[in-house]
Amino acid sequence: MRQLLKSLAIATLVTGCATAPIAPPQAIDNVNVLDGTWKGNISSSLGTSRTEWVIKNGQYSAFVGPALDLTTPGEIWLDGDRTVFESVRSVGTVTLHERDGKRVIRLEGKSKSGQPDFSAEMTEVK
């Protein structure tokens, strides 16, 4: 009985700490719906770093690194049914989602300098 209670307690803790699933991508019909400050992580085969994007009117500033010390400006635009981002360092796609009532963006990108492909997930900061 004691082992069963211990197992249930551990299962409750693990379940309670799990991240809620992310909703399917939402349609982006105007890049201005992405305006705001977004914080999260960017990952590649080299590792994971913090990232922060500030987006306004289809333009963005991306801050990356342990101290957010690498800054890259770029542009976001609609390309058919995809939303695309591009800077001097990288190019890729953006999708908009929702998790736990908060807006989340996901990036899938390719480096222009031969670095590994990367992905990022950031939550809007209000």
CNS distance restraints for C-alpha pairs under 8 A (distance, minus, plus):
assign (resid   1 and name CA) (resid   5 and name CA) 6.31 0.50 0.50
assign (resid   2 and name CA) (resid   6 and name CA) 6.20 0.50 0.50
assign (resid   3 and name CA) (resid   7 and name CA) 6.11 0.50 0.50
assign (resid   4 and name CA) (resid   8 and name CA) 6.17 0.50 0.50
assign (resid   5 and name CA) (resid   9 and name CA) 6.10 0.50 0.50
assign (resid   6 and name CA) (resid  10 and name CA) 6.26 0.50 0.50
assign (resid   7 and name CA) (resid  11 and name CA) 6.10 0.50 0.50
assign (resid   8 and name CA) (resid  12 and name CA) 6.06 0.50 0.50
assign (resid   9 and name CA) (resid  13 and name CA) 6.27 0.50 0.50
assign (resid  10 and name CA) (resid  14 and name CA) 6.17 0.50 0.50
assign (resid  11 and name CA) (resid  15 and name CA) 5.99 0.50 0.50
assign (resid  12 and name CA) (resid  16 and name CA) 5.84 0.50 0.50
assign (resid  13 and name CA) (resid  17 and name CA) 6.17 0.50 0.50
assign (resid  14 and name CA) (resid  18 and name CA) 6.26 0.50 0.50
assign (resid  20 and name CA) (resid  99 and name CA) 6.56 0.50 0.50
assign (resid  20 and name CA) (resid 100 and name CA) 6.67 0.50 0.50
assign (resid  21 and name CA) (resid  99 and name CA) 6.62 0.50 0.50
assign (resid  22 and name CA) (resid  97 and name CA) 6.69 0.50 0.50
assign (resid  22 and name CA) (resid  98 and name CA) 6.05 0.50 0.50
assign (resid  22 and name CA) (resid  99 and name CA) 4.92 0.50 0.50
assign (resid  23 and name CA) (resid  97 and name CA) 5.63 0.50 0.50
assign (resid  23 and name CA) (resid  98 and name CA) 5.34 0.50 0.50
assign (resid  23 and name CA) (resid  99 and name CA) 6.20 0.50 0.50
assign (resid  24 and name CA) (resid  97 and name CA) 6.13 0.50 0.50
assign (resid  24 and name CA) (resid  98 and name CA) 7.82 0.50 0.50
assign (resid  25 and name CA) (resid  95 and name CA) 5.87 0.50 0.50
assign (resid  25 and name CA) (resid  96 and name CA) 5.37 0.50 0.50
assign (resid  25 and name CA) (resid  97 and name CA) 4.86 0.50 0.50
assign (resid  25 and name CA) (resid  98 and name CA) 7.99 0.50 0.50
assign (resid  26 and name CA) (resid  95 and name CA) 7.28 0.50 0.50
assign (resid  26 and name CA) (resid  96 and name CA) 5.48 0.50 0.50
assign (resid  26 and name CA) (resid  97 and name CA) 5.76 0.50 0.50
assign (resid  27 and name CA) (resid  96 and name CA) 7.46 0.50 0.50
assign (resid  28 and name CA) (resid  33 and name CA) 7.20 0.50 0.50
assign (resid  28 and name CA) (resid  83 and name CA) 7.27 0.50 0.50
assign (resid  28 and name CA) (resid  95 and name CA) 7.95 0.50 0.50
assign (resid  28 and name CA) (resid  96 and name CA) 7.29 0.50 0.50
assign (resid  29 and name CA) (resid  78 and name CA) 7.72 0.50 0.50
assign (resid  30 and name CA) (resid  78 and name CA) 7.46 0.50 0.50
assign (resid  31 and name CA) (resid  35 and name CA) 7.56 0.50 0.50
assign (resid  31 and name CA) (resid  57 and name CA) 6.87 0.50 0.50
assign (resid  31 and name CA) (resid  58 and name CA) 5.66 0.50 0.50
assign (resid  31 and name CA) (resid  76 and name CA) 6.89 0.50 0.50
assign (resid  31 and name CA) (resid  77 and name CA) 6.26 0.50 0.50
assign (resid  31 and name CA) (resid  78 and name CA) 6.96 0.50 0.50
assign (resid  31 and name CA) (resid  83 and name CA) 7.80 0.50 0.50
assign (resid  32 and name CA) (resid  56 and name CA) 6.76 0.50 0.50
assign (resid  32 and name CA) (resid  57 and name CA) 5.27 0.50 0.50
assign (resid  32 and name CA) (resid  58 and name CA) 6.35 0.50 0.50
assign (resid  34 and name CA) (resid  55 and name CA) 6.53 0.50 0.50
assign (resid  34 and name CA) (resid  56 and name CA) 7.51 0.50 0.50
assign (resid  35 and name CA) (resid  54 and name CA) 7.47 0.50 0.50
assign (resid  35 and name CA) (resid  55 and name CA) 4.77 0.50 0.50
assign (resid  35 and name CA) (resid  56 and name CA) 4.67 0.50 0.50
assign (resid  35 and name CA) (resid  57 and name CA) 6.59 0.50 0.50
assign (resid  35 and name CA) (resid  58 and name CA) 7.73 0.50 0.50
assign (resid  36 and name CA) (resid  54 and name CA) 5.82 0.50 0.50
assign (resid  36 and name CA) (resid  55 and name CA) 5.33 0.50 0.50
assign (resid  36 and name CA) (resid  56 and name CA) 6.58 0.50 0.50
assign (resid  36 and name CA) (resid 124 and name CA) 6.83 0.50 0.50
assign (resid  36 and name CA) (resid 125 and name CA) 7.43 0.50 0.50
assign (resid  36 and name CA) (resid 126 and name CA) 7.98 0.50 0.50
assign (resid  37 and name CA) (resid  52 and name CA) 7.13 0.50 0.50
assign (resid  37 and name CA) (resid  53 and name CA) 5.80 0.50 0.50
assign (resid  37 and name CA) (resid  54 and name CA) 4.48 0.50 0.50
assign (resid  37 and name CA) (resid  55 and name CA) 6.40 0.50 0.50
assign (resid  37 and name CA) (resid 124 and name CA) 5.76 0.50 0.50
assign (resid  37 and name CA) (resid 125 and name CA) 5.50 0.50 0.50
assign (resid  37 and name CA) (resid 126 and name CA) 7.49 0.50 0.50
assign (resid  38 and name CA) (resid  52 and name CA) 5.52 0.50 0.50
assign (resid  38 and name CA) (resid  53 and name CA) 5.12 0.50 0.50
assign (resid  38 and name CA) (resid  54 and name CA) 6.36 0.50 0.50
assign (resid  38 and name CA) (resid 105 and name CA) 7.90 0.50 0.50
assign (resid  38 and name CA) (resid 122 and name CA) 5.41 0.50 0.50
assign (resid  38 and name CA) (resid 123 and name CA) 5.26 0.50 0.50
assign (resid  38 and name CA) (resid 124 and name CA) 4.32 0.50 0.50
assign (resid  38 and name CA) (resid 125 and name CA) 5.62 0.50 0.50
assign (resid  39 and name CA) (resid  50 and name CA) 7.64 0.50 0.50
assign (resid  39 and name CA) (resid  51 and name CA) 5.91 0.50 0.50
assign (resid  39 and name CA) (resid  52 and name CA) 4.40 0.50 0.50
assign (resid  39 and name CA) (resid  53 and name CA) 6.54 0.50 0.50
assign (resid  39 and name CA) (resid 122 and name CA) 4.77 0.50 0.50
assign (resid  39 and name CA) (resid 123 and name CA) 5.46 0.50 0.50
assign (resid  39 and name CA) (resid 124 and name CA) 6.50 0.50 0.50
assign (resid  39 and name CA) (resid 125 and name CA) 6.78 0.50 0.50
assign (resid  40 and name CA) (resid  50 and name CA) 5.88 0.50 0.50
assign (resid  40 and name CA) (resid  51 and name CA) 5.48 0.50 0.50
assign (resid  40 and name CA) (resid  52 and name CA) 6.44 0.50 0.50
assign (resid  40 and name CA) (resid 120 and name CA) 7.25 0.50 0.50
assign (resid  40 and name CA) (resid 121 and name CA) 5.66 0.50 0.50
assign (resid  40 and name CA) (resid 122 and name CA) 4.01 0.50 0.50
assign (resid  40 and name CA) (resid 123 and name CA) 6.20 0.50 0.50
assign (resid  41 and name CA) (resid  48 and name CA) 6.52 0.50 0.50
assign (resid  41 and name CA) (resid  49 and name CA) 5.59 0.50 0.50
assign (resid  41 and name CA) (resid  50 and name CA) 4.51 0.50 0.50
assign (resid  41 and name CA) (resid  51 and name CA) 5.30 0.50 0.50
assign (resid  41 and name CA) (resid 120 and name CA) 5.57 0.50 0.50
assign (resid  41 and name CA) (resid 121 and name CA) 5.83 0.50 0.50
assign (resid  41 and name CA) (resid 122 and name CA) 6.50 0.50 0.50
assign (resid  42 and name CA) (resid  48 and name CA) 5.60 0.50 0.50
assign (resid  42 and name CA) (resid  49 and name CA) 5.45 0.50 0.50
assign (resid  42 and name CA) (resid  50 and name CA) 6.23 0.50 0.50
assign (resid  42 and name CA) (resid  51 and name CA) 6.12 0.50 0.50
assign (resid  42 and name CA) (resid  64 and name CA) 7.98 0.50 0.50
assign (resid  42 and name CA) (resid 118 and name CA) 6.86 0.50 0.50
assign (resid  42 and name CA) (resid 119 and name CA) 5.70 0.50 0.50
assign (resid  42 and name CA) (resid 120 and name CA) 4.07 0.50 0.50
assign (resid  42 and name CA) (resid 121 and name CA) 6.69 0.50 0.50
assign (resid  43 and name CA) (resid  47 and name CA) 5.67 0.50 0.50
assign (resid  43 and name CA) (resid  48 and name CA) 4.27 0.50 0.50
assign (resid  43 and name CA) (resid  49 and name CA) 6.53 0.50 0.50
assign (resid  43 and name CA) (resid 118 and name CA) 5.47 0.50 0.50
assign (resid  43 and name CA) (resid 119 and name CA) 5.42 0.50 0.50
assign (resid  43 and name CA) (resid 120 and name CA) 6.08 0.50 0.50
assign (resid  44 and name CA) (resid  48 and name CA) 6.53 0.50 0.50
assign (resid  44 and name CA) (resid 116 and name CA) 6.17 0.50 0.50
assign (resid  44 and name CA) (resid 117 and name CA) 6.12 0.50 0.50
assign (resid  44 and name CA) (resid 118 and name CA) 4.49 0.50 0.50
assign (resid  44 and name CA) (resid 119 and name CA) 6.63 0.50 0.50
assign (resid  45 and name CA) (resid 116 and name CA) 6.44 0.50 0.50
assign (resid  45 and name CA) (resid 117 and name CA) 7.82 0.50 0.50
assign (resid  45 and name CA) (resid 118 and name CA) 7.73 0.50 0.50
assign (resid  46 and name CA) (resid 116 and name CA) 7.48 0.50 0.50
assign (resid  49 and name CA) (resid  64 and name CA) 6.70 0.50 0.50
assign (resid  49 and name CA) (resid  65 and name CA) 5.33 0.50 0.50
assign (resid  49 and name CA) (resid  66 and name CA) 6.16 0.50 0.50
assign (resid  50 and name CA) (resid  64 and name CA) 5.91 0.50 0.50
assign (resid  50 and name CA) (resid  65 and name CA) 5.62 0.50 0.50
assign (resid  50 and name CA) (resid  66 and name CA) 6.12 0.50 0.50
assign (resid  50 and name CA) (resid  68 and name CA) 6.92 0.50 0.50
assign (resid  51 and name CA) (resid  62 and name CA) 7.03 0.50 0.50
assign (resid  51 and name CA) (resid  63 and name CA) 5.49 0.50 0.50
assign (resid  51 and name CA) (resid  64 and name CA) 4.47 0.50 0.50
assign (resid  51 and name CA) (resid  65 and name CA) 6.61 0.50 0.50
assign (resid  51 and name CA) (resid  68 and name CA) 6.60 0.50 0.50
assign (resid  51 and name CA) (resid 122 and name CA) 7.82 0.50 0.50
assign (resid  52 and name CA) (resid  62 and name CA) 5.85 0.50 0.50
assign (resid  52 and name CA) (resid  63 and name CA) 5.12 0.50 0.50
assign (resid  52 and name CA) (resid  64 and name CA) 6.66 0.50 0.50
assign (resid  52 and name CA) (resid  68 and name CA) 7.50 0.50 0.50
assign (resid  52 and name CA) (resid 122 and name CA) 7.59 0.50 0.50
assign (resid  53 and name CA) (resid  60 and name CA) 6.49 0.50 0.50
assign (resid  53 and name CA) (resid  61 and name CA) 5.65 0.50 0.50
assign (resid  53 and name CA) (resid  62 and name CA) 4.50 0.50 0.50
assign (resid  53 and name CA) (resid  63 and name CA) 6.26 0.50 0.50
assign (resid  54 and name CA) (resid  60 and name CA) 5.44 0.50 0.50
assign (resid  54 and name CA) (resid  61 and name CA) 5.36 0.50 0.50
assign (resid  54 and name CA) (resid  62 and name CA) 6.67 0.50 0.50
assign (resid  55 and name CA) (resid  59 and name CA) 5.70 0.50 0.50
assign (resid  55 and name CA) (resid  60 and name CA) 4.32 0.50 0.50
assign (resid  55 and name CA) (resid  61 and name CA) 6.72 0.50 0.50
assign (resid  56 and name CA) (resid  60 and name CA) 6.32 0.50 0.50
assign (resid  58 and name CA) (resid  75 and name CA) 5.63 0.50 0.50
assign (resid  58 and name CA) (resid  76 and name CA) 4.79 0.50 0.50
assign (resid  58 and name CA) (resid  77 and name CA) 6.29 0.50 0.50
assign (resid  59 and name CA) (resid  73 and name CA) 7.39 0.50 0.50
assign (resid  59 and name CA) (resid  74 and name CA) 5.82 0.50 0.50
assign (resid  59 and name CA) (resid  75 and name CA) 4.48 0.50 0.50
assign (resid  59 and name CA) (resid  76 and name CA) 6.06 0.50 0.50
assign (resid  60 and name CA) (resid  73 and name CA) 5.56 0.50 0.50
assign (resid  60 and name CA) (resid  74 and name CA) 5.18 0.50 0.50
assign (resid  60 and name CA) (resid  75 and name CA) 5.93 0.50 0.50
assign (resid  60 and name CA) (resid  76 and name CA) 7.42 0.50 0.50
assign (resid  61 and name CA) (resid  71 and name CA) 6.61 0.50 0.50
assign (resid  61 and name CA) (resid  72 and name CA) 5.60 0.50 0.50
assign (resid  61 and name CA) (resid  73 and name CA) 4.31 0.50 0.50
assign (resid  61 and name CA) (resid  74 and name CA) 6.33 0.50 0.50
assign (resid  62 and name CA) (resid  70 and name CA) 7.87 0.50 0.50
assign (resid  62 and name CA) (resid  71 and name CA) 5.48 0.50 0.50
assign (resid  62 and name CA) (resid  72 and name CA) 5.05 0.50 0.50
assign (resid  62 and name CA) (resid  73 and name CA) 6.14 0.50 0.50
assign (resid  62 and name CA) (resid  74 and name CA) 7.71 0.50 0.50
assign (resid  63 and name CA) (resid  68 and name CA) 5.02 0.50 0.50
assign (resid  63 and name CA) (resid  69 and name CA) 6.46 0.50 0.50
assign (resid  63 and name CA) (resid  70 and name CA) 5.48 0.50 0.50
assign (resid  63 and name CA) (resid  71 and name CA) 4.54 0.50 0.50
assign (resid  63 and name CA) (resid  72 and name CA) 6.58 0.50 0.50
assign (resid  64 and name CA) (resid  68 and name CA) 4.53 0.50 0.50
assign (resid  64 and name CA) (resid  69 and name CA) 6.20 0.50 0.50
assign (resid  64 and name CA) (resid  70 and name CA) 5.13 0.50 0.50
assign (resid  64 and name CA) (resid  71 and name CA) 6.57 0.50 0.50
assign (resid  65 and name CA) (resid  69 and name CA) 5.79 0.50 0.50
assign (resid  65 and name CA) (resid  70 and name CA) 6.26 0.50 0.50
assign (resid  72 and name CA) (resid  87 and name CA) 6.90 0.50 0.50
assign (resid  72 and name CA) (resid  88 and name CA) 7.74 0.50 0.50
assign (resid  72 and name CA) (resid  89 and name CA) 7.70 0.50 0.50
assign (resid  73 and name CA) (resid  87 and name CA) 6.20 0.50 0.50
assign (resid  74 and name CA) (resid  85 and name CA) 6.98 0.50 0.50
assign (resid  74 and name CA) (resid  86 and name CA) 5.51 0.50 0.50
assign (resid  74 and name CA) (resid  87 and name CA) 4.24 0.50 0.50
assign (resid  74 and name CA) (resid  88 and name CA) 7.39 0.50 0.50
assign (resid  75 and name CA) (resid  85 and name CA) 5.61 0.50 0.50
assign (resid  75 and name CA) (resid  86 and name CA) 5.52 0.50 0.50
assign (resid  75 and name CA) (resid  87 and name CA) 6.57 0.50 0.50
assign (resid  76 and name CA) (resid  83 and name CA) 6.97 0.50 0.50
assign (resid  76 and name CA) (resid  84 and name CA) 5.53 0.50 0.50
assign (resid  76 and name CA) (resid  85 and name CA) 4.33 0.50 0.50
assign (resid  76 and name CA) (resid  86 and name CA) 6.63 0.50 0.50
assign (resid  77 and name CA) (resid  83 and name CA) 5.78 0.50 0.50
assign (resid  77 and name CA) (resid  84 and name CA) 5.46 0.50 0.50
assign (resid  77 and name CA) (resid  85 and name CA) 6.61 0.50 0.50
assign (resid  78 and name CA) (resid  82 and name CA) 5.95 0.50 0.50
assign (resid  78 and name CA) (resid  83 and name CA) 4.59 0.50 0.50
assign (resid  78 and name CA) (resid  84 and name CA) 6.19 0.50 0.50
assign (resid  79 and name CA) (resid  83 and name CA) 5.95 0.50 0.50
assign (resid  79 and name CA) (resid  84 and name CA) 6.63 0.50 0.50
assign (resid  82 and name CA) (resid  93 and name CA) 6.92 0.50 0.50
assign (resid  82 and name CA) (resid  94 and name CA) 7.69 0.50 0.50
assign (resid  83 and name CA) (resid  93 and name CA) 5.60 0.50 0.50
assign (resid  83 and name CA) (resid  94 and name CA) 5.38 0.50 0.50
assign (resid  83 and name CA) (resid  95 and name CA) 6.92 0.50 0.50
assign (resid  84 and name CA) (resid  91 and name CA) 7.38 0.50 0.50
assign (resid  84 and name CA) (resid  92 and name CA) 5.66 0.50 0.50
assign (resid  84 and name CA) (resid  93 and name CA) 4.39 0.50 0.50
assign (resid  84 and name CA) (resid  94 and name CA) 5.95 0.50 0.50
assign (resid  85 and name CA) (resid  91 and name CA) 5.62 0.50 0.50
assign (resid  85 and name CA) (resid  92 and name CA) 5.42 0.50 0.50
assign (resid  85 and name CA) (resid  93 and name CA) 5.87 0.50 0.50
assign (resid  85 and name CA) (resid  94 and name CA) 6.86 0.50 0.50
assign (resid  86 and name CA) (resid  90 and name CA) 5.74 0.50 0.50
assign (resid  86 and name CA) (resid  91 and name CA) 4.27 0.50 0.50
assign (resid  86 and name CA) (resid  92 and name CA) 6.59 0.50 0.50
assign (resid  87 and name CA) (resid  91 and name CA) 6.42 0.50 0.50
assign (resid  88 and name CA) (resid 112 and name CA) 7.47 0.50 0.50
assign (resid  89 and name CA) (resid 111 and name CA) 5.90 0.50 0.50
assign (resid  89 and name CA) (resid 112 and name CA) 5.38 0.50 0.50
assign (resid  89 and name CA) (resid 113 and name CA) 6.83 0.50 0.50
assign (resid  90 and name CA) (resid 109 and name CA) 6.57 0.50 0.50
assign (resid  90 and name CA) (resid 110 and name CA) 5.53 0.50 0.50
assign (resid  90 and name CA) (resid 111 and name CA) 4.35 0.50 0.50
assign (resid  90 and name CA) (resid 112 and name CA) 5.13 0.50 0.50
assign (resid  90 and name CA) (resid 113 and name CA) 7.99 0.50 0.50
assign (resid  91 and name CA) (resid 109 and name CA) 5.53 0.50 0.50
assign (resid  91 and name CA) (resid 110 and name CA) 5.51 0.50 0.50
assign (resid  91 and name CA) (resid 111 and name CA) 6.66 0.50 0.50
assign (resid  91 and name CA) (resid 112 and name CA) 7.32 0.50 0.50
assign (resid  92 and name CA) (resid 107 and name CA) 6.86 0.50 0.50
assign (resid  92 and name CA) (resid 108 and name CA) 5.47 0.50 0.50
assign (resid  92 and name CA) (resid 109 and name CA) 4.00 0.50 0.50
assign (resid  92 and name CA) (resid 110 and name CA) 6.05 0.50 0.50
assign (resid  93 and name CA) (resid 107 and name CA) 5.63 0.50 0.50
assign (resid  93 and name CA) (resid 108 and name CA) 5.45 0.50 0.50
assign (resid  93 and name CA) (resid 109 and name CA) 6.48 0.50 0.50
assign (resid  94 and name CA) (resid 105 and name CA) 6.59 0.50 0.50
assign (resid  94 and name CA) (resid 106 and name CA) 5.65 0.50 0.50
assign (resid  94 and name CA) (resid 107 and name CA) 4.72 0.50 0.50
assign (resid  94 and name CA) (resid 108 and name CA) 6.86 0.50 0.50
assign (resid  95 and name CA) (resid 105 and name CA) 5.56 0.50 0.50
assign (resid  95 and name CA) (resid 106 and name CA) 5.26 0.50 0.50
assign (resid  95 and name CA) (resid 107 and name CA) 6.63 0.50 0.50
assign (resid  96 and name CA) (resid 103 and name CA) 7.12 0.50 0.50
assign (resid  96 and name CA) (resid 104 and name CA) 5.89 0.50 0.50
assign (resid  96 and name CA) (resid 105 and name CA) 4.60 0.50 0.50
assign (resid  96 and name CA) (resid 106 and name CA) 6.58 0.50 0.50
assign (resid  97 and name CA) (resid 103 and name CA) 5.87 0.50 0.50
assign (resid  97 and name CA) (resid 104 and name CA) 5.00 0.50 0.50
assign (resid  97 and name CA) (resid 105 and name CA) 5.99 0.50 0.50
assign (resid  97 and name CA) (resid 106 and name CA) 7.72 0.50 0.50
assign (resid  98 and name CA) (resid 102 and name CA) 5.44 0.50 0.50
assign (resid  98 and name CA) (resid 103 and name CA) 4.57 0.50 0.50
assign (resid  98 and name CA) (resid 104 and name CA) 5.45 0.50 0.50
assign (resid  99 and name CA) (resid 103 and name CA) 6.56 0.50 0.50
assign (resid  99 and name CA) (resid 104 and name CA) 6.84 0.50 0.50
assign (resid 102 and name CA) (resid 123 and name CA) 6.96 0.50 0.50
assign (resid 102 and name CA) (resid 124 and name CA) 6.99 0.50 0.50
assign (resid 103 and name CA) (resid 123 and name CA) 5.96 0.50 0.50
assign (resid 103 and name CA) (resid 124 and name CA) 5.68 0.50 0.50
assign (resid 104 and name CA) (resid 121 and name CA) 6.92 0.50 0.50
assign (resid 104 and name CA) (resid 122 and name CA) 5.59 0.50 0.50
assign (resid 104 and name CA) (resid 123 and name CA) 4.41 0.50 0.50
assign (resid 104 and name CA) (resid 124 and name CA) 6.15 0.50 0.50
assign (resid 105 and name CA) (resid 121 and name CA) 5.77 0.50 0.50
assign (resid 105 and name CA) (resid 122 and name CA) 5.40 0.50 0.50
assign (resid 105 and name CA) (resid 123 and name CA) 6.50 0.50 0.50
assign (resid 105 and name CA) (resid 124 and name CA) 7.92 0.50 0.50
assign (resid 106 and name CA) (resid 119 and name CA) 7.22 0.50 0.50
assign (resid 106 and name CA) (resid 120 and name CA) 5.54 0.50 0.50
assign (resid 106 and name CA) (resid 121 and name CA) 4.50 0.50 0.50
assign (resid 106 and name CA) (resid 122 and name CA) 6.55 0.50 0.50
assign (resid 107 and name CA) (resid 118 and name CA) 7.97 0.50 0.50
assign (resid 107 and name CA) (resid 119 and name CA) 5.27 0.50 0.50
assign (resid 107 and name CA) (resid 120 and name CA) 4.95 0.50 0.50
assign (resid 107 and name CA) (resid 121 and name CA) 6.47 0.50 0.50
assign (resid 108 and name CA) (resid 117 and name CA) 7.70 0.50 0.50
assign (resid 108 and name CA) (resid 118 and name CA) 6.05 0.50 0.50
assign (resid 108 and name CA) (resid 119 and name CA) 4.55 0.50 0.50
assign (resid 108 and name CA) (resid 120 and name CA) 6.78 0.50 0.50
assign (resid 109 and name CA) (resid 117 and name CA) 5.77 0.50 0.50
assign (resid 109 and name CA) (resid 118 and name CA) 5.24 0.50 0.50
assign (resid 109 and name CA) (resid 119 and name CA) 6.08 0.50 0.50
assign (resid 110 and name CA) (resid 115 and name CA) 7.80 0.50 0.50
assign (resid 110 and name CA) (resid 116 and name CA) 7.06 0.50 0.50
assign (resid 110 and name CA) (resid 117 and name CA) 4.60 0.50 0.50
assign (resid 110 and name CA) (resid 118 and name CA) 6.37 0.50 0.50
assign (resid 111 and name CA) (resid 115 and name CA) 5.40 0.50 0.50
assign (resid 111 and name CA) (resid 116 and name CA) 6.61 0.50 0.50
assign (resid 111 and name CA) (resid 117 and name CA) 6.19 0.50 0.50
assign (resid 111 and name CA) (resid 118 and name CA) 7.88 0.50 0.50
